[in-house]
Amino acid sequence: MPRPIPATVAHFTHLDNLARIAVEGLQCDSGAPGGPCITEVGEPSIKARRRRRRVRVEPGGVVADYVPFYFAARSPMLFAIHAGGVPSFVGDSHDVVYLMSTVENLQEAGLSLVFTDRNAVLELARHSAQVSDLDTLVDWELMRARYWADTDADPDRKERRMAECLVHLGVPWSAVTNIAVFDDARAARARQILDSLAVDGTPISVRPDFYF
């Protein structure tokens, strides 16, 4: 199945982090140790592995040198947060917000992208810097599915659901095209944050279907 055009991608973070990201942009973990985070959403042990895992295509480096985006909402990582499986995350998983963009928009911003066919921390992950490879690299049918649990017939669905669009070093706020939140209350809070910073023009969508 060929990729959708435009190909939507999403980075999720906690609503507490929105103000700093709107000012500073998204920064990779190696460029800003711990990330520009007030409230952490990542699993520390996985972040440590990402600091060691090499990226095998240009511009190279390690996975932590990139800002990660997923190709689908309701990721296994978000489920782990929702289920209480990420000790560093404290609070309600519905306070997570999605910062949305597209592959095409990130390219137009002049950013260097690397794509993987599964969770980039895994040694088996395939890497490509060619957008044309997205047609076959990413399982687009799986990205459209609501459920992604492994099955006997397809035992690595969970890994493949976490295919990534990695953006080298950082992403300016101007490349964020939309913010998705769980409900109207979070949308109002996000709008208040952006208005207080005089950041306008970023649409906010209420998408409970993006959550568990």
VENGI-V346072 format. One record per helix or strand of 2 or more residues. SS is the DSSP state (@ for helix, = for strand). FROM is the first residue (numbers start at 1). TO is the last residue. If there is no record, write none. Layout:
SS&FROM&TO, SS&FROM&TO
//
This chain:
=&8&14, @&15&24, =&26&27, @&44&50, @&63&65, =&66&70, @&76&82, @&93&95, =&96&102, @&103&108, =&113&116, =&127&128, @&131&137, @&140&144, @&157&161, =&164&168, =&170&171, @&173&175, =&178&181, @&184&196, =&203&206, @&208&210
//
